[in-house]
Structures are given as structure tokens and as C-alpha cells.
Amino acid sequence: MGAQRLPNEIWVYIFELATAEYLPNGELPNSMDRSAWFKNVFDAWCLQSPDELVMNAQKKRYKIVKAILSTCKRWHHIAGEFLFNHIAVFRPTLMHPLCNVLGNEPHLGTYAKNIYLGGPTIPEVESLAILVSIIRHCPNVDTMIISWPLTSTFSAAIADALLSFTSKKIRTLCWNMSSSAQPKVIWALNALRRSLTSLRLEFEAPTGENSPLGSAGNLNLSLPRLQTLSLRGSFQDFLEQCTDWSLPALQHVTLDFALNPHDLPDVDEFCKQHGINLTFLDLNCLQIIDVAAILDFCPNLTTFLFNGDWRLPTTDEHPMESKLTNSPHPNITTIGVHQFLYAFGVGYAAKSDRFKVEYMQRSNDMNFAALNRRNFPKLQCVRILSRALLRALESNNGPSQLGLSRWERWWDQCAQQKVRLEDCTGGLLGTLPQDEPQSDEDDEDDEECESDELETGGDWQEENRPPTIQELRDLLEECRRMSAEADQTDPVDLELLTALQM
């Protein structure tokens, strides 16, 4: 029974370690974060995106915290704040109970550091009231991620609540809204200008003409701490405004308008103004961009992502490869490539028009040929980012006959230059999931062989879980077994657990 006599501070530290594995590091997932294979209910292999992995991690953490609270009365008293420290709700029916609990017990909202609200869209009037209520009751929020579309819900009331209650706290923000809400978003960002470090905005395509920015268009916004900016969807007007803003700390930029094939944002001008300090740049679109000019504006990039299907110009000196650089880029070590859906003759691409397939494959070959040490002297890794391509390869059990020769050619190119060629899971391109898992000893032998064969000198093994985490979980299980009587929880807390049950 000695473990039960531990000081409260020790228990709090143990609970923090036991749940820390499921907490994000404050950074929003990007295209270079790894996807993961899993078996669905039909016993078929599927891929989870980085965003889905984050959501699943929140659900797992909640179950662990709930188990801790339900173990005994003392643990319930010690760990009560953990349930509200990291609020993650993914069912609309639980939003109102959450607001009711926060209203009845105001002190619980002060524990909240991270809020994840997801799932299907709820009625707009209700979502507005819920958001304003949560912002009011959670003044110490550090991260706010809302995955459902806010559309016309986003109003001045949200900006006012942010300014009044959380303007000095929020560092990470993720919203999904309509293009017409851009003026209100700008004013909300102005309220968070002193604290914001990471921002992701997704703008849905406008249903009619874009609303004028009004006075927000003349706001010379300064976000001195913003390091990460991720824009998705129809963000042309918003990017134009960002170009004139003061963003001295900006390092990571994602511009994803692959689903918006019409108006091309002025990426060149944005990179001309803010590219000097960028270390990460992700350009995912269908329209062709002058990659060489962009890289000239961003000399400090270490990671660059682009569309491998672009038909880029060539040079007389190297007519068989695309012109990605005007001169060797001094710092890029990692390159991510979107698309390549036609490269290996699998999936729907195998049934497409032959002329289109050959055109795309030709573009793929020329772009990949340019991923060499002549253009990128420090290049260490090339990652093929398309989950759709990897799913098609798994379904087909590998590339087609012609696709196999392309894979071999690309693999040889990377191996000769000691560059690692990966898929979106971070594994070697060509390694598909196996139904029969190998033993740990076999895995270690395989990884050692891969390291010797490519001679990159890098450590590519998956990071092992810290042994202290498992030891702490074993301790939690032992303490549960040692508990001789089942203690009853307080009525308010029992209501809370019922309301927030996943």
C-alpha cells in the first residue's frame, strides 16, 4: 500500500507522464508528418492522415484520464483537473453538456489549456453560442482547434470574446470558415497578435461574389511571434493581405489550394516579402509555379514541398530534367513531392487516357531527375506524399510492370547519391504493410541491412516508446488492483464524466 501514500505532487507528475504521449507538441500537423497504416473493420489496410492521428490521440488520452479518475477517490481528487486540461470533444451532442458544466463550475474552465472541437457540423446559431461560451469560460487556452466549418457563424462576437478573455494566451489556432468571413478573421487575428505563434485557416469556396474586406483591408497587421502559417482552400485575398503584414518570426508556410483550380494566389510576391527567413515551404496546387524563382526568394529553406506533376521548363544543359533551381540551393535537405498518381500505373490512373498518362509520367520523370545533389547539395531525403498513391500500390500489391521499371530507376538515382526515398508513412518507398508482423529481432536486422545498403549514415529506425511510460502504466494498474474499496465520485464530477464520455 506504499504507493497510495505517495505525495500528491508525485501522483500529478505520474499522471502527466502517463498522458503526455497523447498530447501534441503545440504544432499543427503538416504534409511532412507521417501517415500510418491500420486495419479497418473489413480487415483491409487503410491509411490515417496526420490530422486523424492527432484526433485519435485525443480520444485515447481521454480514456486514460477517465480510467485514472474512476480508480479511487484520492486519484479522482488529485487528477480532476486533467479532464479539463485538454478538452477534446468530437460529437456535437456533447457540446451543450460541456457548456453547462463549465457554466455550473466556472473554475473548471481555468484548467483548460487545449481545446479540440470536431465532428460533424452543428447548427450555425448553436455553434456561435457554444464557441462564445467556451471562450468566455476558458481564459487560459493555449491551443484552439475547431474542425467543423464555421461558415457564416464566424461573427464579431467571437472576435470580441477572444479580445476580452484570451487575447494574451492563445498560441495555436485552427479554423475552417467561408471566404466571406475573411474580414472578421483579420480582426480576430488582430486581437491575438501578441500571442499567436501557429495559425491554420481553411477557407471554403465562395458561393457567390467575395465580400469586400472593408476596413480590415487597410489594417497593417503585425504578428511578431507567428512562426507557422498554413492556408488552405480559397485564400487568394487573404494571402494578398498577408503579403503586406509584418511577420518577422515566420518560418513555416503551407499554401494548399489544390482543390481550388482557378485563381492562383500571388505566391511569388508573398515569398519575395517573407521568404528570407522561411525554413519550411509547402506549395500544393494544380497551377504551375516558377519553382526556381521561389527558391531564390527562400535561401534558408531546409524543407520544400511541390507538385511533382507540374510540367516545368528545362535548360539546354540538362534537357532531361526540370529546372528547379537557378543555382544550387545551399540548405535544402528534405523534399516532399505531392501527386505522382500516374507514375506507377496503379489505381484510377491505370484506366485514364493513355496520352494523359504518358504526359504526366514524362513530367514526373523530369521533375524527379532534378532531385539531385547538383541542384541540392545537402539533399538527404525525398518523400512521396500522396496517400492515394500508396493505397493504390497496396491494393495492387506493387506497381505495374512499367511502373516497376520507373520505381527501380528512381530508387537507383537516390541510392547512388545516398538520398533516402520514402513514402508518406516515412518508410522506404516500396515497403508495403504485411499481414504477419515480423519479430523485433527481424525488424532490427532489416533496418541494419537497409542502413548498410544505402550508406546514408542516418538513423531511420522508429523511435521506441520511453520505457518509463510503460513502467508508470504498470504502476497505475498495480494501484488499481490494490484499491480495496470502490469510492464514489462527487455528483458534479459524475455528471461531467457522463457528459463527456467519448
N, C-alpha and C positions, 0 to 999 in steps of 0.2 A: 504493500500500500504506500510505499515511499514516494512513488511518482505523483500520487494525489496531493502530497504535502509540498510540492514544488511552489515557489513564489509565483504570484500572478504574472510578473514580468517575464519569467521563463516560459510560462504557458503561452503568453502572447507571442513571444519570439518563435516558439514551436509552431503555432498556428500560422504565423506569417510565412515560415519556410514551407509548410505543408501545402499552402495555397499559391505560393509565388510562381510555381511552374506554369500556372494557368493565367497569369497576369501578363498583358502586353507590356512592352518596354516604353510605352508612350508614343511610339511611332506607328503611323498607319501603314498597312501593307502596301507594297508596290509590285510592279510586274516582275521584279527580280527575286521576290520572295518565293520560296519553294511551294509547289503544289504537292499533294500526297495521294497515293493510291489507297483505295479501300474497297471492300466487298459490299455491294448493296444487298437488298433483301432477296434479290433473284440470283445471288451468288455470282454476280458478274463484276468485273473490275471497273471501277469508276474513279474519277479524279476530283479531289476537292481543291478549290481555289484557296489562295491565302486568306481572303476575306471569310470564307466558310470555315477555315481552320480556326480563325480568331473567334468567331461566334460559337463554335463547338467548345472552344476552350473556356468561354464564359459559362456555358451550361455545366461543364464538368466541375468548374470551381464552385458553382452554386451548390451542387450536390455534396461536395466535400464540406462546405461550410454548414450546410443543413445537417449533415451527419454529426459534425462537432457539436452543434447546438443541441442536438437531440440525445447526446450521450449521457449527460448528467447535469444537475442543476448548477454546479460550480462552473462547468465548462460553458453552460448557457449564459451565465452571468459574465464570464470573462470575455467570451468571443461574440457577444451580441452585436458589437459594432462592425464585425467582419461582414455581416449580411448586407449592411448598408454602405460599407466602404467601397464596394464595387457592384453597383446596381446593374443587372443585365436582365431585361425583360423582352421576350420575343413573341408574346401573344397579346393581341390588342385587348382581350378581355381582362387582362391583369393591370392595365394602365390605371383605370379608375380606383381599384383597391389600393394600388401603390400611392396614389394621390391622397386617398382617405387616411391611410396610415401615417403619411408624412404630415397631414394636417392635424391629426389627433396627437401625434408625438413629435413636435417640431424639432426636438433635439436630435432625433434620428437622422434628419436630413443634413445636419452639420458633419456627420461622419463621411458623407458621400464624396469620393474623390473622382470616380469614373462612372459614367452613365452610358449604357448601350441600350438603345431602344430600337427594336427591329420588328420583323414580321410583316404581315400584310398591311396595306394602307387602312387607316381608320377614318371615319367621317371627319371632314375638314374642321368643322366647328369644334368637335370634341378634341381633335389633336391640338388645336390652338390653345384651348383651355388647359389641357394636360401639360403642354410644354411650358406655358407661363407658370403654372402651379409648381412644376418640378424645379424650374429655375429659381423661383422665389424661396422654396424650401431647402435648396441645396447650394448655399452660398460659397462653398469651398470646392466646387467641382473643378477638376484639373483637365479631364477629358470628356467630351460630349460627342457621341456618335449616334446619329439618327438615320436609319437606313430607308425608312419609308418616304415617298415623295411628299414634300411639304406643299407643293403647287401654290395655290392661292392662299394657303394657310399662313404663309410667312407674312407677317404684318408688322407694323410699327410697335405693337405690344411686345413682341419678342425682343426687338432691339432695346426697348425701354427697360424690360426686365433684366436683360444682360447688363445694361449700363448701370442699373440701380443695385444689383445684387451680386454679380460675378465678374465685373469688369477687370478686377485685378488678379483673377485666379485662373481662368481657362487658358490652357496652353495648346491643347489639341482639339480640333473641331472638324466634324464631318457632317455635311448636309446634302440633301438631294431636293432640288426645287425646280420650278419652271423658270424659263428665261425672263419672264415678266417681273420676277422678284428681284432682279439684279440691283435696282436702286436701293431696296430695303436691305439687301445683303451688304452693300457697301457701307451703309450707315451702321449696321450691326458690327461690321469689322472695325469701324472707327471706334466703337465702344470698347473693343477688345485689343486695341492697338498696343497697349503697354505689356500685354502678357502673351499674346499668341505666338507660338513657335511652329506649329504644324497645322496646315489647312487643306482640306479636301472638299471641293464643291462639284456637284454633278448637276448640270442644267439640262432639263428635258427640252426637246424640240418645241419651238413656239407653235401654238395652234393658229395664230394669225400674225399680224404685224407686231414687231417687238415694241414694248412700251418704252417711251423716252426715259433716259436716265435722270432728267431734270437736274435739280441742284446737286445730286450725287455725282453727276458727270464732271462737275467743277471742283470736286473735293480732291485736293492733293494729299492723298493718304500716305502716312508714314507708318510702316510696321517694322520697327527697329530690331525685333527679335525673331521675325519669321524666317525659319530655316528651310521648311518644306512646303511646297505649293503643288497641289495636284488638282487639275481641272479636267473635267470630262463632259462630253456632250456638246451642246450649242453655246459655247462660251466666247464667241468672237468679240462681242462688245466688251465683255468683262476683261479679256486679255488686253484689249486696247487700253483700258483704264489702268491695268496693272503696269503697263509699259512706262507710264509716267509717274508711278508711285516710287517712293523711297523704300527700297528693300535691301539694305546694306548687308544683312546676315544670310540672304538667300543662297542655298547650296544645292538643294534637291528640287527638281522641277519635273512634273509629269504632265504632258499635254496629250490627252487621249480624245480624238474626235473621229475615230474610225467609223462610228455609226452615224456621222454627220458628213455625207459625201459632197456637200455643196460648197458653202462659203468657207474658204480657207483663212484661218486666223493669221495675223501678221506675225509669224514666228520669227522671221528674220529680225524685225525691229525689236521685238522683245529680247531676243538673245543679244542683240547689239547693245542694249541698255543694261542688261543684268547678267550677261554670260560670263563676265570676267571671273566671278567667284564661284561659279557652278562646278560641282564635282559629280553630279548625277543628272542626266538629262534623258527623258523618255519621250520620244515622238512617235505616236501611234496614230496613223491616219492613212487614208487611201490616196490622197493627193500627193504628188511628188514634191519633195522639198530639196533644196540645194544643200546637201549634207556637207560638202566641202566648205561652203561659206559659214554654215552654222558652227562647224568645228573650229574655224578661225576665230569666231567670236568667243569661244569657250576653251581657252588654252589649258585650264586647270581640271578639265573633266577627267575622272578616273573610270566612270561607268557611262556607257552610251547605248541607247536602245533605238532601233529604227525599223522600218518596214522592209523586209527582205524581198518583197515583190516589186518594189519601185524599179522602173527602167531608167537608170541614171546614165549620164553621159560617160564616154570613155576618153582615153587620150591616145595619141598616135604612138606613144612609147609603150603603152600597155593596153592594146585594143581588146584583150580578152577579159578584162576586169573593169568594174565600175570605178569611177573617180569619186572616192570617198573623202580624200584629203587633197589640199593644195600643196601641203608639205607634211612630212611625218609628224604625227601628233605626239607630243612628248610625254603624256601622262596616262593615257587610257590603258587600263589593264583588263577591263571586262566589257564585252559587247553582247547585248541581247538582241535577238532578231525576232520580230513579230512575223506572223503569216507563215510562208513556206508551205502552204497547204497543198500545193501541187507538186512539190519536189519529189515525193517518193511514190507517186502513183497509187495512193490508197484513199479510202473514203469517197466522198462525192466527187472529188477531183478526178478520180479514175473514170468517171462516167461523163465528164464535161467534154465540151467541144475540143477536138484534137488541136486545132490551131491555137486556141486559148491556152491549153495545157503546155504546148511547146513554147509559146511566148513567155509564159510565166516561168517555166523551168529554165529558159535561157536567161531571164533576169536573175533568177535565184543563183545560177552558176556564176554569173559575172559579179554579183554582189558578194558571194561567199569567197570568190577568188581574191577579192580586195581585202579580206580579213587576214592580213599577213603582217609579219614583223617589219616589212619595209614601210608600210603605212603607219603601223602602230608598234613601235619598237619594244614597248613594255607589255604587249598583249599576253595574257595568261589564260583567259577563259572566254569561250564563245558559248552562249546558251540559246537554244532554240525554244522560244517561249510559248508556242501555241499548244494549248491543252487539247484542242480539237484534233490536231495532227497526231499527238501522242495517243489519244484514244483510238484514232483510226489505225495506227500502227499496231496497237494491242489487239484490236478486233481482227485485223488481217494477219496477225502473227508475224509482223515484219513488213518491209517494203515489197513492192512488186519487183520483177526481175530487173527492169530498167532502173527502178528506184534503188535497188541494192547496189548497182554499179556507181550511182551518184553518192550514196552513203559511203562506200569504200573510198571514193576519190576525195570526199571531204574529210573523212577520217585520216587518210594518209597525209593530207595537207596539214592538218592540225598536229598530228604526231611528229612530223618532220620538223615542225617549228616549236615543239614542246608546248603546245597550247591544248588545254582541256576542252573537249567538245561535250556539252551537256544538253539534257532536255529540261523541261520546266520543273521537274522534281529535284533537280540538282544532281541526278545520276548521269552516268555516261550515256550519250545518245546511242540507242541500240539495245539498252538493257530494259527489258520489259518485266512486269511483275510475274512471279512464279506462284503457282498454287501450293507447292510444297516448299515451305521456308527451309533455308539451309541452316545448319548448326552455326553457333557462334564461331567455332574454330574454322569452319569452311569460309565464313564471311571474312574473317581476318586474313586467311590465306589468299582469297580472291583479291582483296583490296591491296595486299602487298604485291601481288603479281601485276595489278594494274599500275601501281606506282612505279614498279621496276620497268614495265614495258614502255610507258610514256616518258619516264625520266624527267618529270617536272619538278620533283623535289618538294611538292606541296603535300599537305595532309588533307586527304579527301574523305577520310572516314567520318561517319556521322558522329556528332558529339554524344558521348554517353551521358545518361542522366546522373547527376551528382549522387553519390552513394548516401549522403546524409539525408536526402529527401526520403528514400525508401526506409531508412532506419527510423526516421521520425514517424512515418506512417505506421510502421510496425509497432512503435511505441503507442500511437493512438489506439490501435487495435487491442493491444495488451491492456491499456487502461479501461477500454470498454468492457473487456471480459472481467476486469477486477471490480467493476462497479456492481455492488451487491443489491442495490435497490434502484428502481426506476423513479426518478424525480419528475415532478410535474412542472411544466413551464408556466410562466405568467400568462394570463388571458390575452393581454395585448400582443405578446410575442407569438402566442399560438395563432392568433388571428393573422399576424404578419406572415408566418410560415405557410399558412393555408393560402393566403392571397398570392404569395409569390412563388408557389410551388410550380416548377417547370413541367 
